[in-house]
Amino acid sequence: MPKNKALVDPKPGPEPVEIDYKIVEQIAQIGGTWGDVATVIGITERQLRNRRALDPKIDQHYRYGIGNCIKSLRAKQFKRAMEGSDTMLIWLGKNLLNQTDRMDSRRLEVHASVGSIDLEELAGMSNEELMERLEILEAIKDRTDEDAIDIEHEPAE
């Protein structure tokens, strides 16, 4: 007789619970987690992990449900944005179009007691005015040993 009886005559565990793929899909469609799936089916998360390792269709149906969840949310958000929701327009712009709230706060600093020029002021100038300013700045830079022109990338504190 073998020393370890459990290896020869294992006690049978509980009957495996039937996993309904449609239920997995429905839970995922409302954003449910794997823990939610296990709870609804009536098994532990560990048992569900073991079953998923044996049956890849469980994961396929879960991914399909999550995909539908995301699709529905995006459609609803897009609809709200098109109905005029400023909040949703901003959110979608940031998340889909990579838009940001960051403002360009760079300033053109001209030393040698000429003063500062705001980007807004530069934007309002004609090409001729900009060329005149550039010539003046180049002349100032040529006459001085120090850097007369400096573009700051961060606002001064």
Rosetta blueprint (number, residue, H / E / L):
1 M L
2 P L
3 K L
4 N L
5 K H
6 A H
7 L H
8 V H
9 D L
10 P L
11 K L
12 P L
13 G L
14 P L
15 E L
16 P L
17 V L
18 E L
19 I L
20 D L
21 Y H
22 K H
23 I H
24 V H
25 E H
26 Q H
27 I H
28 A H
29 Q H
30 I L
31 G L
32 G L
33 T L
34 W H
35 G H
36 D H
37 V H
38 A H
39 T H
40 V H
41 I H
42 G L
43 I L
44 T L
45 E H
46 R H
47 Q H
48 L H
49 R H
50 N H
51 R H
52 R H
53 A H
54 L H
55 D L
56 P H
57 K H
58 I H
59 D H
60 Q H
61 H H
62 Y H
63 R H
64 Y H
65 G H
66 I H
67 G H
68 N H
69 C H
70 I H
71 K H
72 S H
73 L H
74 R H
75 A H
76 K H
77 Q H
78 F H
79 K H
80 R H
81 A H
82 M H
83 E L
84 G L
85 S L
86 D H
87 T H
88 M H
89 L H
90 I H
91 W H
92 L H
93 G H
94 K H
95 N H
96 L H
97 L L
98 N L
99 Q L
100 T L
101 D L
102 R L
103 M L
104 D L
105 S L
106 R L
107 R E
108 L E
109 E E
110 V E
111 H L
112 A L
113 S L
114 V L
115 G E
116 S E
117 I E
118 D L
119 L H
120 E H
121 E H
122 L H
123 A H
124 G L
125 M L
126 S L
127 N H
128 E H
129 E H
130 L H
131 M H
132 E H
133 R H
134 L H
135 E H
136 I H
137 L H
138 E H
139 A H
140 I H
141 K H
142 D H
143 R H
144 T L
145 D L
146 E L
147 D L
148 A L
149 I E
150 D E
151 I E
152 E E
153 H L
154 E L
155 P L
156 A L
157 E L
